[in-house]
């Protein structure tokens, strides 16, 4: 997929259904690696360990398991996460400190370390340039794999950015985690990589709102092998490629929101500030009343105005303007919609809700999905 | 019900189903009146007008309609709300400024003022001491009337506080409003009444969280006729009676949350501050993942810790303690539950979730309900 990286994914018996559940992503040696982790106060053991290792310097590999989150597992969990990096490091011939770690799955259950150990040994012996097995092993409740590859070409030279993600929009049973692994052969510094990762996540992943809940395990890694020779002047284009991959993966995550039938881009403009626009967009995107109306394609615009109005942002309701795609819904605070046309927009799998508050120049965009019976069916089903 | 007040409720044809939809509550003349209104930026016309009239001084009556919220209706809506106070004032022989007004129902549709006018005239002619018709006319999607009466006795003297409310926990179609009307024959000043109302609402209504959405029309009124002669020393007991009525009505509202099968009291202790405890309690009470787990009585405690962890409050997950009623669930951040016992608590119609963060002395309590298929069925059903 990307020069300088090899991948493996194996079935170690952590998942009850026998699907692949241990995976390794390895560079040829320690390379610049940036990462972002969940902002949740309650963090899983692998997040603690991976953060330590990323902050300590370059990484040579990342080991991960699905089927068990290793979260709320106390000191034993921390010891197990450290053991995972040690076992992978031993298999690859690198120091444990150079290995990142991630887990996803059920919370509050200790890792079955005998199986994890056998899985890591098998994966370390199965590394190859193709990533199909890796991509399959990181999945849990996802409908399918989520990958995106972007390239930057200058003359004969090509720089590649490839990414894969798991997670059904953070709305799966047991707080399904979003894990993302991005690799590139760009030749860059750790500082550049950190800046690109932070800016990229702010503009993409952090715009995705399914239900406002965040996992204890969320993590995104970006590793750069440096295998592609290129001029520094190419860096802005490479950042663009990273952004393209993050944008594509974030949209795949929200589209795979469990039970989601509709994805809406919520574009708020005319707010007193960007921060105000963000607050309004988030209030709309997390309102259960808005999301249930979305599930039945009901153009119940009063709910959108009501959600906007409780975001703590100043605006004059008589200046509000609302459109669904190109269909006018509200002008100067008054309903003007052609109901069949409004309903037709909401019946589409994806559409845009444009809300202008008429109170300034602040703007923000988030993506969200609907909340219907499938969401309840999946999330209310008793763990088993 | 309470000396000094008369009530009426009539069917004026605003509701399609022919149920009562116009109501008047009248004192014998202008009396001290306190009120609180929705904090939403988008407010219905009657909220604007009622706030003006309450701030201007004593009220002699409140006129209300159900079946139409008179919200997002622009200048016409404001004119209609003012007309309602004028029509009721004319029927009762008091100035329009002395009349409060409230509406609840569909958003964005102009009031059918011909019907409203006939209804107000009929109600003004039907005032009686009993409130059964009034209580029926304020309802919309409620399962039934919500009333509570508290009394304070000293010797032969009795002071009464009576209240009625409508609203299915703010979770009904079209953002069902919470309207509450409280009356007492206590002899008190407007300033005392304002303080009691604010403190009472903070301790009761503001603790109820169904889905985090708030209506454009929410309003609570408390009128005091002064018909009961009593010593000023009785005021603390009267405040207690007001609190009792508000507490009872707030609990009735959350229990009537549409589709709700379980009510949970979320008690957060050990937070760095009361404000921090409130943030954690609200995060738990509004988490769709927690609420869907509640609907199936699934003791999926990782979701509760995960919701607590994203509230922006500092705590150490290794010190967290969680109980469902008297059943231990988490100790020092680790799961310790007897699953059948934990499930049995959550299967009850009402139970308490006790979360101690081990990070200070701050505490807070909120009440919430579950989110199941009924919620989706009701709120996703296309308006008709």
Contacts between the chains, C-beta under 8 A, distances in Angstrom:
chain1	res1	chain2	res2	distance
A	39	B	310	6.9
A	40	B	306	6.3
A	40	B	309	4.0
A	40	B	310	5.0
A	41	B	308	7.3
A	41	B	309	3.8
A	41	B	310	7.2
A	41	B	311	7.7
A	41	B	313	7.0
A	41	B	314	7.0
A	41	B	315	6.2
A	41	B	317	6.8
A	42	B	305	4.8
A	42	B	306	5.9
A	42	B	308	6.8
A	42	B	309	3.3
A	42	B	317	4.7
A	42	B	320	7.9
A	43	B	309	7.6
A	43	B	317	7.4
A	69	B	302	7.9
A	71	B	302	6.7
A	72	B	302	6.0
A	72	B	305	6.3
A	72	B	317	7.2
A	72	B	330	7.6
A	72	B	333	6.0
A	72	B	334	6.6
A	72	B	335	6.5
A	73	B	334	7.4
A	74	B	318	6.8
A	74	B	332	7.3
A	74	B	333	6.1
A	74	B	334	5.0
A	107	B	302	3.2
A	107	B	305	8.0
A	107	B	306	7.8
A	108	B	301	7.1
A	108	B	302	5.6
A	108	B	334	7.6
A	108	B	335	4.1
A	171	B	288	7.6
A	171	B	289	7.4
A	173	B	300	7.9
A	174	B	300	6.8
A	174	B	302	6.2
A	174	B	303	7.7
A	175	B	289	6.2
A	175	B	302	6.3
A	175	B	303	6.0
A	175	B	306	5.1
A	211	B	287	7.6
A	211	B	288	4.2
A	211	B	289	6.6
A	212	B	286	7.5
A	212	B	287	7.2
A	212	B	288	7.3
A	213	B	287	5.6
A	213	B	288	6.8
A	213	B	289	4.9
A	213	B	303	7.5
A	213	B	306	6.5
A	213	B	307	6.5
A	213	B	310	7.1
A	214	B	306	7.2
A	214	B	310	5.0
A	215	B	306	6.7
A	216	B	302	7.3
A	216	B	305	7.6
A	216	B	306	5.6
A	216	B	309	6.8
A	286	B	212	7.5
A	287	B	211	7.6
A	287	B	212	7.2
A	287	B	213	5.6
A	288	B	171	7.6
A	288	B	211	4.3
A	288	B	212	7.3
A	288	B	213	6.9
A	288	B	288	6.8
A	288	B	371	7.0
A	288	B	375	7.4
A	288	B	379	7.1
A	289	B	171	7.4
A	289	B	175	6.2
A	289	B	211	6.5
A	289	B	213	4.9
A	289	B	379	5.9
A	292	B	375	7.4
A	292	B	376	5.6
A	292	B	379	3.9
A	292	B	380	4.3
A	293	B	379	7.1
A	293	B	380	6.8
A	295	B	376	7.0
A	295	B	380	4.7
A	296	B	380	4.2
A	296	B	381	6.7
A	296	B	382	5.4
A	297	B	382	7.9
A	298	B	380	7.1
A	298	B	381	7.9
A	298	B	382	4.8
A	298	B	383	6.1
A	300	B	173	7.9
A	300	B	174	6.8
A	300	B	383	5.9
A	301	B	108	7.0
A	302	B	69	7.9
A	302	B	71	6.7
A	302	B	72	6.1
A	302	B	107	3.2
A	302	B	108	5.6
A	302	B	174	6.2
A	302	B	175	6.3
A	302	B	216	7.3
A	303	B	174	7.7
A	303	B	175	5.9
A	303	B	213	7.5
A	305	B	42	4.8
A	305	B	72	6.3
A	305	B	107	7.9
A	305	B	216	7.6
A	306	B	40	6.3
A	306	B	42	6.0
A	306	B	107	7.8
A	306	B	175	5.1
A	306	B	213	6.4
A	306	B	214	7.2
A	306	B	215	6.7
A	306	B	216	5.6
A	307	B	213	6.5
A	308	B	41	7.3
A	308	B	42	6.8
A	309	B	40	4.0
A	309	B	41	3.9
A	309	B	42	3.3
A	309	B	43	7.6
A	309	B	216	6.8
A	310	B	39	7.0
A	310	B	40	5.0
A	310	B	41	7.3
A	310	B	213	7.1
A	310	B	214	5.0
A	311	B	41	7.8
A	313	B	41	7.0
A	314	B	41	7.0
A	315	B	41	6.2
A	317	B	41	6.8
A	317	B	42	4.7
A	317	B	43	7.4
A	317	B	72	7.2
A	318	B	74	6.8
A	320	B	42	7.9
A	330	B	72	7.6
A	332	B	74	7.3
A	333	B	72	6.0
A	333	B	74	6.1
A	334	B	72	6.6
A	334	B	73	7.3
A	334	B	74	5.0
A	334	B	108	7.5
A	335	B	72	6.4
A	335	B	108	4.1
A	371	B	288	7.0
A	371	B	376	7.0
A	372	B	376	6.0
A	372	B	380	6.2
A	373	B	373	6.0
A	373	B	376	5.3
A	373	B	377	7.7
A	373	B	380	7.8
A	375	B	288	7.5
A	375	B	292	7.4
A	375	B	376	7.7
A	376	B	292	5.6
A	376	B	295	7.0
A	376	B	371	7.0
A	376	B	372	6.0
A	376	B	373	5.3
A	376	B	375	7.7
A	376	B	376	5.6
A	377	B	373	7.7
A	379	B	288	7.2
A	379	B	289	6.0
A	379	B	292	3.9
A	379	B	293	7.1
A	380	B	292	4.3
A	380	B	293	6.8
A	380	B	295	4.7
A	380	B	296	4.2
A	380	B	298	7.1
A	380	B	372	6.2
A	380	B	373	7.8
A	381	B	296	6.6
A	381	B	298	7.8
A	382	B	296	5.4
A	382	B	297	7.9
A	382	B	298	4.8
A	383	B	298	6.0
A	383	B	300	5.9
